[in-house]
Amino acid sequence: MATSRSFSTSRSPISHLVTAWARSLEPYPPGKPIEEVERELGHPAIKLASNENPWGPSPLAVEAATRALQKASFYPDGGGYYLREKLAALHQLDMDRIILGAGSTELIELVARTCVAPGDDVVVSEKSFYIYDTATRSMGGRIIKAPMRELACDLEAIRAAVTAKTKIIYLANPNNPTGTMFTADALENLLDSLPAWILVVLDEAYYDYVPAPGYSRSLDQVREGRNLLVLRTFSKVHGLAGLRIGYGVGSEQLIEALNRVRSPFNASAVAQAAAMAALDDHEHLRLSVESNAREMEFLTRELDARGIRYTPSVANFVLIETGRDCNEDFRQLLHEGVIVRPMKLYDLPTSLRVTVGTHAENRTFLEALDRVSQLTMALETVSVKS
Ligand SMILES: Cc1ncc(COP(=O)(O)O)c(C=O)c1O
Protein backbone atom coordinates (compact mmCIF):
# COMPACT_ATOMS: atom_id res chain seq x y z
CA MET A 1 0.00 0.00 0.00
CA ALA A 2 1.26 3.50 -0.80
CA THR A 3 2.27 5.59 2.18
CA SER A 4 2.96 9.30 2.42
CA ARG A 5 6.64 8.41 2.79
CA SER A 6 6.73 7.07 -0.77
CA PHE A 7 5.79 10.57 -2.01
CA SER A 8 8.54 12.32 -0.13
CA THR A 9 11.36 11.38 -2.53
CA SER A 10 11.63 13.80 -5.41
CA ARG A 11 12.67 10.86 -7.65
CA SER A 12 9.14 9.45 -7.59
CA PRO A 13 7.21 10.53 -10.72
CA ILE A 14 4.06 10.38 -8.60
CA SER A 15 5.32 13.23 -6.40
CA HIS A 16 4.92 15.59 -9.39
CA LEU A 17 1.28 14.61 -9.76
CA VAL A 18 0.12 14.76 -6.19
CA THR A 19 -0.70 18.14 -4.65
CA ALA A 20 1.45 19.39 -1.80
CA TRP A 21 -1.55 19.22 0.56
CA ALA A 22 -2.41 15.65 -0.42
CA ARG A 23 1.23 14.74 0.20
CA SER A 24 1.01 16.24 3.68
CA LEU A 25 -1.75 13.79 4.71
CA GLU A 26 -1.13 10.50 6.46
CA PRO A 27 -3.13 7.60 5.01
CA TYR A 28 -5.64 6.28 7.54
CA PRO A 29 -4.38 2.91 8.78
CA PRO A 30 -7.29 0.50 8.18
CA GLY A 31 -7.63 -2.27 10.75
CA LYS A 32 -7.50 -5.90 9.71
CA PRO A 33 -10.88 -7.36 8.71
CA ILE A 34 -12.42 -9.26 11.62
CA GLU A 35 -12.42 -12.46 9.51
CA GLU A 36 -8.62 -12.22 9.18
CA VAL A 37 -8.20 -11.60 12.92
CA GLU A 38 -10.34 -14.69 13.61
CA ARG A 39 -8.37 -16.77 11.10
CA GLU A 40 -5.05 -15.79 12.73
CA LEU A 41 -6.34 -16.37 16.28
CA GLY A 42 -8.15 -19.58 15.42
CA HIS A 43 -11.22 -18.47 17.40
CA PRO A 44 -14.04 -15.90 17.10
CA ALA A 45 -13.33 -12.23 17.71
CA ILE A 46 -15.56 -9.23 18.44
CA LYS A 47 -15.30 -5.76 16.97
CA LEU A 48 -15.93 -2.80 19.24
CA ALA A 49 -13.88 -0.36 17.19
CA SER A 50 -16.13 1.66 14.87
CA ASN A 51 -19.26 2.57 16.86
CA GLU A 52 -21.50 0.34 14.78
CA ASN A 53 -24.84 -0.99 16.00
CA PRO A 54 -24.10 -4.37 17.69
CA TRP A 55 -27.76 -5.38 17.24
CA GLY A 56 -27.35 -5.17 13.47
CA PRO A 57 -29.59 -3.58 10.86
CA SER A 58 -33.37 -3.50 10.94
CA PRO A 59 -34.85 -6.69 9.41
CA LEU A 60 -37.11 -4.43 7.34
CA ALA A 61 -34.03 -2.71 5.92
CA VAL A 62 -32.41 -6.05 5.07
CA GLU A 63 -35.58 -7.13 3.26
CA ALA A 64 -35.78 -3.87 1.30
CA ALA A 65 -32.07 -4.05 0.41
CA THR A 66 -32.47 -7.63 -0.79
CA ARG A 67 -35.37 -6.59 -3.01
CA ALA A 68 -33.37 -3.64 -4.38
CA LEU A 69 -30.47 -5.97 -5.22
CA GLN A 70 -32.66 -7.67 -7.85
CA LYS A 71 -32.47 -4.40 -9.78
CA ALA A 72 -28.75 -3.84 -9.28
CA SER A 73 -28.16 -3.68 -13.05
CA PHE A 74 -29.77 -0.22 -13.05
CA TYR A 75 -28.08 2.95 -11.85
CA PRO A 76 -29.60 4.36 -8.68
CA ASP A 77 -31.92 7.36 -8.69
CA GLY A 78 -29.22 10.03 -8.66
CA GLY A 79 -31.59 12.54 -7.07
CA GLY A 80 -32.57 10.16 -4.26
CA TYR A 81 -36.15 11.32 -4.80
CA TYR A 82 -38.09 8.92 -2.56
CA LEU A 83 -35.65 8.92 0.34
CA ARG A 84 -35.37 12.71 0.30
CA GLU A 85 -39.15 12.96 0.08
CA LYS A 86 -39.49 10.69 3.11
CA LEU A 87 -36.87 12.62 5.08
CA ALA A 88 -38.54 15.91 4.11
CA ALA A 89 -41.88 14.66 5.47
CA LEU A 90 -40.21 13.36 8.63
CA HIS A 91 -38.43 16.63 9.34
CA GLN A 92 -41.14 18.89 7.86
CA LEU A 93 -38.75 20.55 5.47
CA ASP A 94 -38.73 21.14 1.75
CA MET A 95 -36.91 18.27 0.00
CA ASP A 96 -34.67 20.78 -1.81
CA ARG A 97 -33.02 21.35 1.54
CA ILE A 98 -31.83 17.73 1.76
CA ILE A 99 -28.83 16.05 0.14
CA LEU A 100 -27.84 12.37 0.31
CA GLY A 101 -24.29 11.13 0.74
CA ALA A 102 -22.36 7.87 0.78
CA GLY A 103 -22.33 8.14 4.57
CA SER A 104 -21.91 11.47 6.29
CA THR A 105 -18.18 11.15 5.59
CA GLU A 106 -18.84 11.90 1.94
CA LEU A 107 -20.86 14.99 2.89
CA ILE A 108 -18.10 16.25 5.21
CA GLU A 109 -15.71 15.95 2.25
CA LEU A 110 -18.23 17.39 -0.20
CA VAL A 111 -18.55 20.57 1.88
CA ALA A 112 -14.77 20.97 1.85
CA ARG A 113 -14.58 20.30 -1.90
CA THR A 114 -17.31 22.86 -2.52
CA CYS A 115 -16.23 25.61 -0.14
CA VAL A 116 -12.54 25.32 0.80
CA ALA A 117 -9.75 26.76 -1.35
CA PRO A 118 -6.02 27.08 -0.55
CA GLY A 119 -5.60 29.87 2.00
CA ASP A 120 -8.99 29.32 3.68
CA ASP A 121 -9.27 28.44 7.35
CA VAL A 122 -11.50 25.79 8.87
CA VAL A 123 -12.06 25.65 12.63
CA VAL A 124 -12.64 22.43 14.56
CA SER A 125 -12.37 21.31 18.13
CA GLU A 126 -9.20 19.43 19.00
CA LYS A 127 -9.86 15.69 19.41
CA SER A 128 -12.84 15.62 17.12
CA PHE A 129 -13.59 13.40 14.13
CA TYR A 130 -10.36 13.19 12.07
CA ILE A 131 -12.15 13.38 8.68
CA TYR A 132 -12.72 17.15 9.21
CA ASP A 133 -8.96 17.53 9.22
CA THR A 134 -8.23 15.42 6.12
CA ALA A 135 -11.18 16.88 4.18
CA THR A 136 -9.89 20.41 4.82
CA ARG A 137 -6.22 19.76 4.26
CA SER A 138 -6.80 17.76 1.07
CA MET A 139 -8.26 20.97 -0.43
CA GLY A 140 -5.31 23.11 0.72
CA GLY A 141 -7.23 24.64 3.61
CA ARG A 142 -5.68 25.31 6.99
CA ILE A 143 -7.18 23.54 9.97
CA ILE A 144 -7.33 25.46 13.26
CA LYS A 145 -7.95 23.36 16.35
CA ALA A 146 -9.66 25.03 19.30
CA PRO A 147 -8.84 23.67 22.77
CA MET A 148 -11.41 21.54 24.59
CA ARG A 149 -12.67 21.86 28.13
CA GLU A 150 -12.50 18.56 30.01
CA LEU A 151 -12.64 16.67 26.72
CA ALA A 152 -15.82 18.49 25.62
CA CYS A 153 -16.01 20.92 22.68
CA ASP A 154 -15.68 24.44 24.05
CA LEU A 155 -17.80 26.65 21.79
CA GLU A 156 -16.29 29.84 23.25
CA ALA A 157 -12.85 28.56 22.30
CA ILE A 158 -14.25 27.72 18.85
CA ARG A 159 -15.47 31.34 18.51
CA ALA A 160 -12.10 32.66 19.66
CA ALA A 161 -10.30 30.54 17.04
CA VAL A 162 -12.25 32.06 14.12
CA THR A 163 -10.14 34.20 11.77
CA ALA A 164 -11.01 36.57 8.92
CA LYS A 165 -10.24 33.66 6.58
CA THR A 166 -12.50 31.14 8.31
CA LYS A 167 -15.14 29.64 6.03
CA ILE A 168 -16.32 26.56 7.88
CA ILE A 169 -16.61 25.26 11.42
CA TYR A 170 -17.07 21.50 11.75
CA LEU A 171 -18.62 20.37 15.04
CA ALA A 172 -19.51 16.84 16.09
CA ASN A 173 -22.31 16.64 18.65
CA PRO A 174 -21.90 14.25 20.41
CA ASN A 175 -18.20 14.37 19.76
CA ASN A 176 -16.24 11.37 18.52
CA PRO A 177 -14.00 10.13 20.20
CA THR A 178 -14.95 11.68 23.56
CA GLY A 179 -18.73 11.02 23.60
CA THR A 180 -19.34 14.48 25.10
CA MET A 181 -22.01 16.96 23.93
CA PHE A 182 -22.95 20.63 23.94
CA THR A 183 -26.49 22.00 24.24
CA ALA A 184 -28.72 23.63 21.65
CA ASP A 185 -28.48 26.88 23.65
CA ALA A 186 -24.68 26.82 23.51
CA LEU A 187 -24.86 26.35 19.74
CA GLU A 188 -27.37 29.19 19.47
CA ASN A 189 -24.93 31.51 21.29
CA LEU A 190 -22.14 30.50 18.93
CA LEU A 191 -24.33 31.06 15.85
CA ASP A 192 -25.34 34.51 17.19
CA SER A 193 -21.70 35.51 17.57
CA LEU A 194 -20.43 34.39 14.16
CA PRO A 195 -20.09 36.46 10.99
CA ALA A 196 -22.92 35.51 8.59
CA TRP A 197 -20.61 34.02 5.95
CA ILE A 198 -19.29 31.23 8.18
CA LEU A 199 -20.95 27.86 7.63
CA VAL A 200 -21.32 25.62 10.68
CA VAL A 201 -21.40 21.93 9.75
CA LEU A 202 -23.08 20.17 12.65
CA ASP A 203 -22.37 16.46 12.56
CA GLU A 204 -25.06 14.62 14.52
CA ALA A 205 -24.03 11.05 13.67
CA TYR A 206 -25.10 9.80 17.13
CA TYR A 207 -28.25 11.97 17.40
CA ASP A 208 -30.72 9.20 18.34
CA TYR A 209 -28.65 7.93 21.25
CA VAL A 210 -28.57 11.19 23.18
CA PRO A 211 -30.95 11.16 26.16
CA ALA A 212 -30.08 14.64 27.48
CA PRO A 213 -32.80 17.32 27.53
CA GLY A 214 -31.81 20.47 25.67
CA TYR A 215 -29.41 18.51 23.46
CA SER A 216 -30.40 19.63 19.95
CA ARG A 217 -32.76 21.95 18.07
CA SER A 218 -30.63 21.75 14.97
CA LEU A 219 -33.37 21.29 12.37
CA ASP A 220 -35.34 24.22 13.83
CA GLN A 221 -32.17 26.26 13.58
CA VAL A 222 -31.88 25.29 9.90
CA ARG A 223 -35.56 26.25 9.39
CA GLU A 224 -34.87 29.62 11.04
CA GLY A 225 -32.35 30.34 8.30
CA ARG A 226 -29.10 29.83 10.22
CA ASN A 227 -26.00 29.19 8.15
CA LEU A 228 -25.98 25.57 9.27
CA LEU A 229 -25.65 22.19 7.59
CA VAL A 230 -26.87 19.33 9.80
CA LEU A 231 -25.46 15.88 9.01
CA ARG A 232 -27.12 12.62 10.02
CA THR A 233 -26.23 9.06 9.12
CA PHE A 234 -27.77 5.61 8.80
CA SER A 235 -24.45 4.06 9.89
CA LYS A 236 -24.98 4.17 13.64
CA VAL A 237 -28.35 3.55 15.28
CA HIS A 238 -29.86 2.25 12.00
CA GLY A 239 -27.06 -0.30 11.65
CA LEU A 240 -26.34 0.33 7.95
CA ALA A 241 -22.66 1.37 8.09
CA GLY A 242 -21.68 -1.11 5.38
CA LEU A 243 -24.13 0.38 2.89
CA ARG A 244 -22.77 3.97 3.17
CA ILE A 245 -25.74 6.29 3.40
CA GLY A 246 -26.27 9.58 5.25
CA TYR A 247 -27.86 12.96 4.60
CA GLY A 248 -27.42 16.65 5.10
CA VAL A 249 -30.04 19.34 5.80
CA GLY A 250 -29.28 22.98 5.03
CA SER A 251 -30.39 26.02 3.08
CA GLU A 252 -31.61 25.51 -0.48
CA GLN A 253 -28.71 27.59 -1.83
CA LEU A 254 -26.11 25.54 0.02
CA ILE A 255 -27.66 22.21 -1.05
CA GLU A 256 -27.78 23.47 -4.64
CA ALA A 257 -24.07 24.33 -4.49
CA LEU A 258 -23.18 20.95 -2.97
CA ASN A 259 -25.19 19.20 -5.72
CA ARG A 260 -22.98 20.84 -8.36
CA VAL A 261 -19.91 19.11 -6.92
CA ARG A 262 -21.55 15.85 -5.80
CA SER A 263 -20.85 12.69 -7.76
CA PRO A 264 -24.15 11.95 -9.58
CA PHE A 265 -24.77 8.41 -8.28
CA ASN A 266 -23.20 8.74 -4.84
CA ALA A 267 -26.00 6.99 -2.91
CA SER A 268 -26.49 3.41 -4.09
CA ALA A 269 -29.96 2.04 -4.88
CA VAL A 270 -29.58 -0.68 -2.24
CA ALA A 271 -28.60 1.89 0.38
CA GLN A 272 -31.51 4.19 -0.49
CA ALA A 273 -34.01 1.31 -0.26
CA ALA A 274 -32.58 0.09 3.06
CA ALA A 275 -32.57 3.62 4.53
CA MET A 276 -36.24 4.14 3.63
CA ALA A 277 -37.22 0.90 5.34
CA ALA A 278 -35.02 1.70 8.35
CA LEU A 279 -36.90 4.97 8.87
CA ASP A 280 -40.12 2.95 9.17
CA ASP A 281 -38.73 0.49 11.70
CA HIS A 282 -39.46 2.40 14.91
CA GLU A 283 -39.20 -0.79 16.94
CA HIS A 284 -35.63 -1.46 15.81
CA LEU A 285 -34.69 2.13 16.62
CA ARG A 286 -36.29 1.94 20.07
CA LEU A 287 -34.64 -1.42 20.84
CA SER A 288 -31.23 -0.18 19.70
CA VAL A 289 -31.41 3.01 21.77
CA GLU A 290 -32.72 1.27 24.88
CA SER A 291 -30.24 -1.60 24.66
CA ASN A 292 -27.38 0.86 24.21
CA ALA A 293 -28.46 2.83 27.30
CA ARG A 294 -28.73 -0.36 29.36
CA GLU A 295 -25.36 -1.67 28.19
CA MET A 296 -23.65 1.71 28.62
CA GLU A 297 -24.79 1.64 32.21
CA PHE A 298 -23.48 -1.92 32.66
CA LEU A 299 -20.15 -1.16 31.03
CA THR A 300 -19.48 2.03 32.98
CA ARG A 301 -20.58 0.43 36.26
CA GLU A 302 -18.07 -2.37 35.66
CA LEU A 303 -15.35 0.15 34.77
CA ASP A 304 -16.13 2.06 37.99
CA ALA A 305 -15.85 -1.17 39.97
CA ARG A 306 -12.37 -1.69 38.50
CA GLY A 307 -11.30 1.90 39.16
CA ILE A 308 -10.79 2.50 35.42
CA ARG A 309 -11.35 6.11 34.40
CA TYR A 310 -13.51 7.03 31.39
CA THR A 311 -15.20 10.08 29.94
CA PRO A 312 -18.98 9.99 30.55
CA SER A 313 -20.57 9.52 27.13
CA VAL A 314 -24.02 10.26 25.64
CA ALA A 315 -23.30 8.17 22.53
CA ASN A 316 -22.74 4.43 21.82
CA PHE A 317 -19.05 4.35 22.70
CA VAL A 318 -16.86 5.30 25.61
CA LEU A 319 -13.35 6.72 25.87
CA ILE A 320 -11.39 4.73 28.43
CA GLU A 321 -8.17 5.84 30.09
CA THR A 322 -6.03 2.84 30.95
CA GLY A 323 -2.88 4.77 31.78
CA ARG A 324 -0.91 2.39 29.52
CA ASP A 325 0.37 2.70 25.96
CA CYS A 326 -2.84 2.42 23.92
CA ASN A 327 -1.15 0.65 21.00
CA GLU A 328 0.14 -2.01 23.37
CA ASP A 329 -3.32 -2.37 24.97
CA PHE A 330 -4.81 -2.60 21.48
CA ARG A 331 -2.39 -5.37 20.47
CA GLN A 332 -2.99 -7.35 23.64
CA LEU A 333 -6.77 -7.02 23.39
CA LEU A 334 -6.55 -8.06 19.74
CA HIS A 335 -4.69 -11.14 20.86
CA GLU A 336 -7.64 -11.81 23.18
CA GLY A 337 -10.02 -11.49 20.20
CA VAL A 338 -11.34 -8.00 21.03
CA ILE A 339 -10.87 -5.20 18.51
CA VAL A 340 -11.02 -1.67 19.97
CA ARG A 341 -9.66 1.69 18.74
CA PRO A 342 -6.38 3.01 20.17
CA MET A 343 -6.42 6.80 20.44
CA LYS A 344 -2.87 7.86 19.54
CA LEU A 345 -4.29 9.43 16.37
CA TYR A 346 -6.21 11.83 18.64
CA ASP A 347 -3.23 12.59 20.86
CA LEU A 348 -4.61 10.46 23.65
CA PRO A 349 -1.75 7.97 23.92
CA THR A 350 -3.12 6.10 26.95
CA SER A 351 -6.77 5.90 25.89
CA LEU A 352 -8.96 3.42 24.03
CA ARG A 353 -12.32 4.08 22.42
CA VAL A 354 -14.68 1.17 22.91
CA THR A 355 -18.08 0.74 21.26
CA VAL A 356 -20.88 -0.39 23.54
CA GLY A 357 -21.64 -3.93 22.42
CA THR A 358 -24.24 -6.54 23.25
CA HIS A 359 -24.20 -7.79 26.83
CA ALA A 360 -22.12 -10.82 25.85
CA GLU A 361 -19.65 -8.64 23.93
CA ASN A 362 -19.27 -6.21 26.82
CA ARG A 363 -18.58 -9.07 29.22
CA THR A 364 -16.02 -10.50 26.79
CA PHE A 365 -14.33 -7.09 26.54
CA LEU A 366 -14.21 -6.61 30.33
CA GLU A 367 -12.77 -10.10 30.89
CA ALA A 368 -10.15 -9.49 28.21
CA LEU A 369 -9.32 -6.09 29.73
CA ASP A 370 -8.86 -7.76 33.13
CA ARG A 371 -6.44 -10.30 31.65
CA VAL A 372 -4.49 -7.57 29.83
CA SER A 373 -4.30 -5.44 33.01
CA GLN A 374 -3.10 -8.42 35.07
CA LEU A 375 -0.52 -9.37 32.45
CA THR A 376 0.80 -5.79 32.28
CA MET A 377 1.01 -5.59 36.07
CA ALA A 378 2.85 -8.91 36.21
CA LEU A 379 5.31 -7.76 33.54
CA GLU A 380 5.88 -4.47 35.37
CA THR A 381 6.59 -6.35 38.61
CA VAL A 382 9.12 -8.56 36.82
CA SER A 383 10.89 -5.57 35.24
CA VAL A 384 11.02 -3.69 38.58
CA LYS A 385 12.58 -6.74 40.31
CA SER A 386 15.15 -7.47 37.59
C1 LIG B 1 -18.84 12.10 14.42
C2 LIG B 1 -18.91 11.20 13.22
N1 LIG B 1 -19.32 11.69 12.06
C3 LIG B 1 -19.40 10.94 10.96
C4 LIG B 1 -19.07 9.60 11.00
C5 LIG B 1 -19.09 8.82 9.73
O1 LIG B 1 -20.24 8.21 9.54
P1 LIG B 1 -20.65 7.64 8.12
O2 LIG B 1 -20.58 6.18 8.22
O3 LIG B 1 -22.03 8.17 7.93
O4 LIG B 1 -19.71 8.17 7.08
C6 LIG B 1 -18.64 9.03 12.19
C7 LIG B 1 -18.25 7.61 12.21
O5 LIG B 1 -17.67 7.08 13.09
C8 LIG B 1 -18.56 9.84 13.33
O6 LIG B 1 -18.13 9.35 14.48
The ligand as an SDF file (V2000), in Angstrom:
LIG
                    3D

 16 16  0  0  0  0  0  0  0  0999 V2000
  -18.8430   12.0960   14.4160 C   0  0  0  0  0  0  0  0  0  0  0  0
  -18.9140   11.1990   13.2240 C   0  0  0  0  0  0  0  0  0  0  0  0
  -19.3160   11.6950   12.0650 N   0  0  0  0  0  0  0  0  0  0  0  0
  -19.4050   10.9350   10.9620 C   0  0  0  0  0  0  0  0  0  0  0  0
  -19.0720    9.6050   11.0020 C   0  0  0  0  0  0  0  0  0  0  0  0
  -19.0880    8.8220    9.7320 C   0  0  0  0  0  0  0  0  0  0  0  0
  -20.2410    8.2060    9.5400 O   0  0  0  0  0  0  0  0  0  0  0  0
  -20.6460    7.6360    8.1160 P   0  0  0  0  0  0  0  0  0  0  0  0
  -20.5840    6.1800    8.2240 O   0  0  0  0  0  0  0  0  0  0  0  0
  -22.0260    8.1690    7.9300 O   0  0  0  0  0  0  0  0  0  0  0  0
  -19.7090    8.1710    7.0820 O   0  0  0  0  0  0  0  0  0  0  0  0
  -18.6440    9.0270   12.1890 C   0  0  0  0  0  0  0  0  0  0  0  0
  -18.2520    7.6080   12.2070 C   0  0  0  0  0  0  0  0  0  0  0  0
  -17.6670    7.0820   13.0890 O   0  0  0  0  0  0  0  0  0  0  0  0
  -18.5580    9.8440   13.3270 C   0  0  0  0  0  0  0  0  0  0  0  0
  -18.1320    9.3540   14.4830 O   0  0  0  0  0  0  0  0  0  0  0  0
  1  2  1  0
  2  3  1  0
  2 15  2  0
  3  4  2  0
  4  5  1  0
  5  6  1  0
  5 12  2  0
  6  7  1  0
  7  8  1  0
  8  9  2  0
  8 10  1  0
  8 11  1  0
 12 13  1  0
 12 15  1  0
 13 14  2  0
 15 16  1  0
M  END
$$$$
